[in-house]
């Protein structure tokens, strides 16, 4: 069975949005997996298996090229919480940074980026995809992928968490996490765009 067909079968009665929410990914990412446009990682396949209970064929495990291969194997690491993303309207947030060297503990999460950091989410503007009290792990050196969440900073100082729809040479197209609004941003207005590697439950937090 091809990986894209397995993902669709495993999703069952769940909607794209519902499965994406459980995995900390946008519905676009799941849709891309099912069409074969992109492939989920091995960890994501295992997470789907654990969430749905759908059997994982043995031959799928053996097909090493059936999974998206990362340049560096991802391992569980302690990701420092450096601030709070106070979510406002339409996914904008105010990053409340702690003084240098004085973070707010750690969260367990998967990231190969040694510079990865976590932000505690405050507010319900992106519920249920990203809940109040949960954490987003941001990878400054990661590669943004259409269909997945990204943290974006504009040159006017505004920051937001969105789903990346399209990335072009001169512009990027983003969509609100809840799928209510699309926006095109000119590259000249963009300060930086970093992938959100994971959305982590509040229970994963650990004191320093």
MOSULQUI-V912396 format. One record per run of one state. SS is the DSSP state (A for helix, B for strand, O for the rest). FROM is the first residue (numbers start at 1). TO is the last residue. If there is no record, write none. Layout:
BEGIN
ss,from,to
SS,FROM,TO
SS,FROM,TO
END
This chain:
BEGIN
ss,from,to
O,1,2
A,3,11
O,12,15
A,16,23
O,24,26
A,27,35
O,36,41
A,42,52
O,53,57
A,58,62
O,63,63
A,64,66
O,67,75
B,76,87
O,88,88
A,89,91
B,92,97
O,98,105
B,106,110
O,111,116
B,117,122
O,123,134
B,135,139
O,140,148
B,149,154
O,155,158
B,159,167
O,168,170
B,171,175
O,176,181
B,182,186
A,187,189
B,190,200
O,201,201
A,202,204
B,205,206
O,207,208
END
